[in-house]
Each structure stands twice: as structure tokens, then as C-alpha cells.
Amino acid sequence: MLVKIFGSAVFGIEATTITVEVNIAKGIGYHLVGLPDNAVRESSYRISAALSNNHYQLPGKKITINMAPADLRKEGSAYDLTLALGILAASEQIIADKVTDYLIMGELSLDGSLQAIKGALPIAIKAKEEGFKGIILPRQNAREAAIVEGLAVYGIEHLTEAIDFLDGKKELTPTRIDTRAEFYNNLENPAYDFSDVKGQASVKRAMEIAAAGGHNIILIGPPGSGKTMLSKRLPSILPPMTLEEALETTKIHSVVGKIKNTGLISQRPFRSPHHTISDVALVGGGQYPQPGEISLSHNGVLFLDELPEFKRTVLEVMRQPLEDREVTISRARFTVTYPCSFMLVASMNPSPGGYFNDPTAPVVSSPAEMQRYLSKISGPLLDRIDIHIEVNPVPFEKLTETSEPENSRSIRERVSKARETQSKRFEKEEQVHYNAQMNVKQIRRFCPLNQDCQDLLKNAMERLNLSARAYDRILKVARTIADVELASHITTAHISEAIQYRSLDREGWLA
């Protein structure tokens, strides 16, 4: 008997429906075709044990299974449940009438219980697009898949639940969540808040400007000055994610199996990989491509602590994604593209020993050591970082202050107003939503300077030996400062503040 049953494969962050054809005929053998990987081939052992332990059996006949389209690579153990139910239906151990109504996925344990799968959200989206009545998958993935409205999502814990449901012996209750209610309820609970930070007013101001314009930022300061503490709080002042951004972010995390028993990701992600990370782990890839840290940071923040300690090759592969806000990974058989629109926040010590121009420093580095250390950051990468801010240790008097610092909510309100101004400004521009995304032509158009501003900028570039690449960055940041202050034009005060945020361009810092 021939039976068709449906599963799904995920490539990039999109799913493709897989038709599993199971044919049982005279003879002996188990033949699985359709470009399965080792994990799919091994499914026969898991399926055999799971069926046997639940009073079912593999038929002692010739079983031929085709996974179509046959030229598409099938990977992972998530097809176990699909194959098992297909075999039971083809051997008439269960009724086959309803199996084509549902998209079915799940990994089987030897006792028949189900393990979570990856990519439940894009699979559910595809199931709705193709008109399936519902989707059957492990209970751990049910809330994630239930984000898709208008699709019946059945979360089960055991093989027998699926069998009884398809046989009509048991009704399953679909999982339902109020996507919008869950999204808005989770917005106001940041894990870290700027009210925890004493002092550092100038750094907080720089981070507010960075958040308002979507600018990449690097913090330079000695150990213990608060670089990591400040960086972790940046997501709390970014504008709240839109529902569209939340869905896209959730899809990426779903593909790598980062969502367990949860629904929508409604808070901006914060990723902080160790400096020993490989280039593949950072940008994505592998034999079967997976999203890297830059994609997991999509719509959020990527924090690179101790930036000069990262391998130069790792940092260089990040240059193109920073510009394009997506990364394309090509292999011989296919190409996948992952979005990666993130804010880069980096930190570094000013010298190998951690201290610079400090007479009380325990370690003093020679000029040659300083130059070698700072030159680990290439000019092209630094060119993509708009704001450089020095972070000094907090004095004891500030640490013991009893006054309450400004909280993240107050800062976020100003940031959101600035972003609204930018949205109106760029509403007719393609793929530009905030100031950091402006190209040269748009900078000239939206950042006009009067004569006083031009004179100030010219004088600063000559006296401070600022590099040519700093010019456009200063204009972008000055435009953002004006937006935060709700000013329609850039003034000399805005230019002056923006110039202060180019520490590493000054002579003596970086060649």
C-alpha cells in the first residue's frame, strides 16, 4: 500500500514542505531514498524500537520510502515521527485517512516519547501557507509554533497520542496563545537597567546617541571601568521591537533550537561571544549552514568584549555583513541568506596592560607594544564604528552617591522620539530607517552645515589630525545628536560633541 505523509525541511530561515511517500510491497528490506543524511538514515532503529515498545511493529515486507523533492538534502532526526506514522499507515496498522491533513514532525526516543525539534516556527508558517489543517509536533515546540494564527497546533508528548488522534480514538486540544498580548506583556521587563550604573554620565550620553541613531560604538577603558556593565544595558534603551521584528528574530532563534517552551521573542537579543570564536561561528556556515552570532543578534546588540583579542580573520569577515545587514553563505548545492541587522558594541583596553598614561598603573606598555596591540583592529573595520568613547574608572565619591541615576525607561523615551523623527525623514528612502544607515549621498542631503559648522569641523580635523574617514561619521552622529535634542538643523554644539566621539582617529591612538 502506498501512503503519502508530509514533513518539512528548513533552509536558511524558510521551510520547504517534504512529501514522504511510503510504499510497502512483497519482499524484505528497508530502503530510504531522497538524499537523507546519516541522522535520517538512523531513524529506522529509533522507529523500530519505539514501535516495538508500544505494541506495534515494522512490517516484515519491503519498505520503500521516498522523501521528495529528492534533490533536496534532508537532515536531522525530526523526521522520525513522520516516517513512523507513514509506515503504520502504509501497513494498515492505523487509519490513513487523516494523515495528509497535517504536517507532522518530531524526534522519537526508543520508548516512543518525543524530543523537541529545531525550526518549529518557520515550519508552522509554511504549513499555514500551504493550507494544512494543522501541525503535529512535540509539546516543547507547541507554543513556538502557535505564534502562527489560523493554524491548529497539536503538541504531543508520545507517539501513541498521534496514533490515537489519527485513528479517531482521542481528541487533542490545539495550543493557543495570544501573540499580541504576549508580545506587549514582555516589553517592559529588561534584565538590566541603567539605574544600576553610578557615574559615567558621558558614556551614558554616548550610548544614548548610539541607540538613537543605530550607530556602532566602541568603549575604550582600563579593566574595571564598567565597559561590560554599560554594554549589557544598551538593549534596555533601544526602541521596543515591532511585532514584525519580533517574528523575524524568533524565526532565527527557532532555526538553531534556541526556543524551548516559549513563544515570541519580544526583547531585543544581546549576544556576547568569547574572543576565541571562529569565523564560521560568528557569521554562520558549516557543512549544513546554521545562523551565526551576528544573525542571532538580529534586531539587537552584538557585544565583542576585548576586541583586539579576537582573531583578525574573524573580525574581517564581519565587515561585509555590517554594511549589507545580511550574510549569504554559499555551498556547492545551495545558498542561504540570513538577516543580521544588529548594533555592534565593542570594548577594549587602551593598551596590552590595560592602562594608558596612568602614572599609578601596575603595568606600563612600550610604544611598540601599544602600536602592535591597537593595530589588531583594521582601519576598514574601525571605519564601520561611528562612536569611540573613553571610559574612565568611577571615583569613590560617585560610587557612594545616594541619588538615583536615570533609569532606562526615561532614556528609551528620548531614543524612541529620535527614531520617530528619522523614520519620517527616511520614509521615501529604500532600506534606510535610521541615521547610521545613510550613504554618502544621503549624508550630503540630510546633514547640511552652515558656515560656522564647516569652519569648526575643518579646524578640528586639522588640529586633531582626524582621518578622512571620520568626516562622514561625525556628520552622521551630529545629525543624531540634533534629533535627540529635537533640533531641525545641525549646530556647532552638535558638531563639537560628535568630534569628541572619534578618539581612535586622533594621532597617537591608531595608525
N, C-alpha and C positions, 0 to 999 in steps of 0.2 A: 504494500500500500504506500502511496506517495502522499506526504503531508508537507505543507509549507507553513513556516512559522517565522516570526520577524524579530530581529535584534537590531543593534546599532553599533557603528564604529565612529570614533571621534578623531578628527584630523584638524590640527590647529585648535580653534575653539568652536568649530562647527561639527555637526554629526551627520552621518550618512546612514540611511537605512540598509540593513543587511537582510537579504532573503535567505533563510536556511531551509533547504529542500532535503527532506529525509525520506529515503526510499528503502523499503525492506522487501527482499526477494529471496528466492531459494538459494541456498548455498551457505557458506560460512565465511565470515570476515567482517572487519570494521574499516571502512575507507572514508577518510575525511579529506576533502579537497576544497580548493578555493583560496589558496595562499594563506593557510593558517600558520602562526608561529608556534614555537615549542609549547608555550603555555596552553594554547588551544588544543594542540595535539594530545597533551597530557590529560585533557578533560575526560577522556574515556575511562581512566582509572578512578577519578573522583565520582563520575556519574555512576559507574558500575557499583562502587561501594555504597553510595547514597541510596540507590535504588534497592540494593540487596538488604540494607539495614532498615528499609521501610516497606518490606514485603512486596517489592516489585523486582523486575529483573530485566537485564538486557536480553532481547530475543536471540535465540541460538540460530540466527539466519545471517544472510549477507546484508549488512547495514551500509548504505552509501549516503554520505552527507555532503551536499554541495553548499558552499557559502558564497552567494552571489552579491555583487559582481566579483567574479573570480580573479580579476586582475588587481584587486584592492587588498592590501595587506591587512590581515586580521590578527590582532594581538591581545594578549591578556586573558585572564580567567573569567571574565564577566559573561562569557557565552555559555557557561556550564548549565544554567537553568534553562536557557533557550534550547540547547541541544537535548537535554534530558526530557523536557516536555515534548519536543518533537519526536523523539524515539518512542515515548509512551503512546503518543497519538498515532504514529505510523504503525505500531504493533497492536493497536486497538485495546491497550490497557486502560486508556482514558478516552473520553469522547472528544473528537477533534473539531466539533462544530464551531467552538468559540475561539480557538487559538489564533485565528487570523485577525480577530478584532483588537488584539492588544500587542503592544511592543513589549517584549519580555527580556529582562537582563538580570543576572545575578551570579555570584560565585558560590559554588557548593562546597560545604565541608563533607567529610566522609559520613557523618550521621544525618546529612540532609539539611542542616541549618545553613543559613545564608550569610555571606560576608559582604561588606559594603563594596561598592564599585566606584570607579572614577568617571567623571563626566556626566553625572545624572541630569544636571540642568540642561546642557545642550541637547542631550538625548530626548528629554521631555519636550523641549521646544520643537525639535524635528518631528516628534510623534504627533504633536498638535497640528503642525503644518501639513502633514501627510494624511490627516483625517482619521487617525486611530481613535477608537472609542476610549482607550485608556492605556496605562502603562503599569506593568507589574515588575517590581524591583525590591531589593532588600529594604527593610524598615528603616535602617540607618540613613538611607538616602531619600526617604519619603518627603520630609519637609523641604529639602532642597528642590526636588522635582515639583512639589506642589506650588512653587512660586509661579508656575505657568497656569494661568487661569483658563478655565474651559476644558481642562483635561482631567479625567478621573485617574488619580494616582493611588495605586494599591501597594502599600508597604507590607511585606510579609517577612516572617522570621524563619519559615521552614518550607521545604519542598512540598510537604503534604498539604499546606494551606493553598498553594497554587493548584495542586491536583484537585482538591475538593471544590475549589471555586470554578474551575473549568468543567468539572463534572456536574455542576449544579447542586452539589451536596451542602455547600456553605456559601453564605454571602459575606463579602468583605466590605468594610466601610472605607470609602476613599478618604485620604488625608486632605484636609483643607486648611489653608492659612489665609489670613487677611494680609496680603502683601503690603499694601499701603500702610496699614496700621502698624505692622511690624517694622516697616522702614522708618516711620516717623517716631516711633517709641524709642528707637535705639540711637537717635541722633544726638541727644543731649547728655550722653554719659561717657565723656572722654576719659581714658585711663590715666592721662597725665594732664596737668593744668599749670599754666604759667604763674598762678598764685603761689606755687611752691618755690619759685625762684626768687631769692633775695638779691637785690642789687642788679647789676648787669643791664641798666636801662638802655645803654647804647646798643647792646647786642639784641635786646628785645625789639628795639625800634627797627634794626636791620632785618630781623626775621619777619616783622610785620610787613615791611616793604616787600620782602621776598615773596611772602604769601599773597600779598595784594596783586602783584604783577606776574606771579608764576615763575619768578626768577630762581635759577640755581644759585646756591650760596656755599661758600667755604668759610669755616671758622678756624682761625689760627691762634693758638694759645698754649701755654705750658700745661703740664699734667695737673688735674685737679681744679682747673679754672671753670669747669661747668659746661664744656662743649657738648658732651653726650647728653647731659640733663636737659639742656636747651633744645637740642635737636629732637629728642623724643617728644617734646611738647609742640613741635611745629604742626602736626596734623590737627591739633585741637583748635588752631586759629584759621585753618583753611575753610573756605565756604563749604557748607554741607553738600554732600553728593546729591545729584539729581537721581530720580528713580532709574533713568536710563543708564547713568554711570554705575549705579549700584548693580544693575543686572549684568552689565558687561564685566565688571570686576568679579562678580560671583561666578560667572562662566569660566573665567581664567582659573580661579581657585578650585572650581569643580573639576576641571580637566586634570589637575595634579592631585586630586583627592584630599584637598585641604579642608573640606567642609564635612563635618561629622555631626549629625543630629541637629543641624542648624539650618536656618533658612537664608534669607537675604543678608549679604554683607552691606551694612549701611554706614559704616565708619571707614574713613579713608585708610588704606593699608599703610603700614610702616615696616619696611624691611631693612635689616641691618646685617648683611653677610660679613663673615670673617674675612680678614685680608688674605687668607690662604686660598680663597675661592678660585676655581678655574674659569677660563673664559666661557666654556660651554655652560657651566652652572650659572654664570652671570647673565648671559644674553639668551640662553636656551639652545637646544640642539640634542645631540645624542643619536644613537643608531635609530631609535624611534623618537623623533623630536618631541621635547616637552618644553613648556614655558620656563624661562629662567627668572632670576631675581628681578630683572628690570620689568618683566611683564607682570610678575606678582605684585610689583609696586604701582601698577597702572592706576591712574587717578589718585595716587597717594604720594608717598615720600620714600626715596631710596637713600639710606644713610650709609656712607662709606667712612668709617672711623679709621684714623691713621692712614690717610690717603696715600702717602709716599711708600707705605709698606706693601701695597698691592703690587702685583707684578705689572710691569709696564705693558706687556701684551694684553693683559686683562683690561686695563684702563683704555687702551687704544681701540678695542673692539666696541667700546661703548659710544664712540664718537658719532657714528652714523645714526644709531637709534636715538641719540639725544636730539639730532636735527630733525629726523623724519617722524619720530614718535611712533614708530612701528619697526619691527625687526622681521626680516624674511630669512627663513632657513631653508636651504635647498639641498636636496638629496637626489640620487640618480633617478629614482622612481617618482618622486613627488616634491612639491614645495609647499611650505606652510608659512603663514604670516601671523604674528602675534602683536597685538597693540601694546605699546609701552609709553604712554604719555604720563610721565612722572616728574616730580621735582627732585633734583639731585641736591642733597645736603652732604657736604664732606667736612671732615675735620682733620687737622694736622698739628703737630708740634712745630714751633718755629725753627727748630734745629734738631740734630740727632739726639742730643742730650735732653731735649725738652725745654731748654731755656735759652733766651737770646737777649743780649745786652742787660743781663741781670747780674750785678756785682756779687750777690749772695748765692748765685747758682752753684749747686754741687758739682755740675759737670759743665765745662766750657769747651765748645767745639771750635776747631780751627776754621779759618775761612774756606780752605779747600773742602773740609768735611761738610760745611754748610752748603757750599755750592753743589756738591755731589748729591746731598740729601734733597735739596729743593729742585734740582734738575730732573728728579724722577717723575715730576709732573710735566708732561709735554705742553708746549705752547698751544697746539691745536685743542687739547682738552681744556686747558685753562681758558681758552677763548670762548668756551661754551658756558663758563661760570660768570654770571653777571655781577655778583656781590662778593667781595672779600672783606671780612670783618675780623679785627683783632679782639681776642677775648682775654682780659686780664683777670688774675685771681681776685676774688671778692674780699675786701678788707673786713677785719673783725667787726668794725662798727656797723657795717651793713648786715652782717650775719645775725647780729643781736638786735636789730631793729624790731620793734613791736608792731609797726604799721603793716597793714595787709597789702601785699603787692596786687597790681591789677590782674584780674582773672582772665582766662582765655575767652570767655563769652564776650566780654567788652571789646577785646581786641578783634575778635571774629566779626563783630558787627561793623567795625570800620573797614575791615578787609572785604566783607561782602558788598558794602556800598561802593568801594573802589572797583570791584569786579563788575558790578552792575553798570557802572559808567563805561567800562571797557567793552562790555557786551553791546551796548548801544553804539559805541564808536565803530566797532568792527562788524556790525550786523550785515553789511554788504560785502565784507571781505571773506573769501573762502579759506577755511581751515585756520582762521586766526580768531582767537577768543579772548586773549589777554596779551598784555604788553610784551612779555618775553618772547612771543611767537612772531613779532614783527620782523619783516625782512628790511633790507636797506631802503628800498623804495618807500615802504610804509613809514619807516623812521623819518625820512625827509618830509613826508606828507603830514604826519601826526605829531611831530616834535619840532615845530618851528621855534627858532630862537630870535629874540630881539638883539640889538647891538650890544647891550650890556652883558647878556649871557654869552654871546660869542667871544667878547673880549676876555671875560673871566675864564672860559674854557680854554682859550688859546694860551693865556698866561699860565694856567695850571699845567697844561701839557708840556709847556716849555720849561717851567721851573721845577716840576716834579719828575721830568723825564718819563712821562707816561707814554706807553706804547700806542701805536696807531690803532691796535685792536680795541683799546679802551674807549675810543671815541664813541662808537655806536652804543656800547654798553652803558656809558654814562648817560647818553640821551634816553635810552630805554628806562633806566632806573629813575632818572629825573622826571620822566612822564608819569611813572607810577607814584612817586612821592607827591606830585601835583594832584593825582587822582585821590590819594588817601586824604589829602587836605581839601578835597573838593574844589580845587583851583582849575580854571579853564585853560590857563596858559602856564608854561614853564617860566619860573623866575630865577633870579640869581641865587636865591636861598636854596631852591631845589637842585640847581647845578652844583652848588657848594657841597651839599650833603651827598650827592651822588658821587662826587670826586673822592670823598672820604672812603667810599666803599671799593676802592681799587688798590688795596695795599700791596698786592703781589705784583702789580705793574710798575711799582716805583723802583728806581735804580737801586741796586744793592740787595733786592729780595730775590729776584729770579732772572736768569739770563734768557 
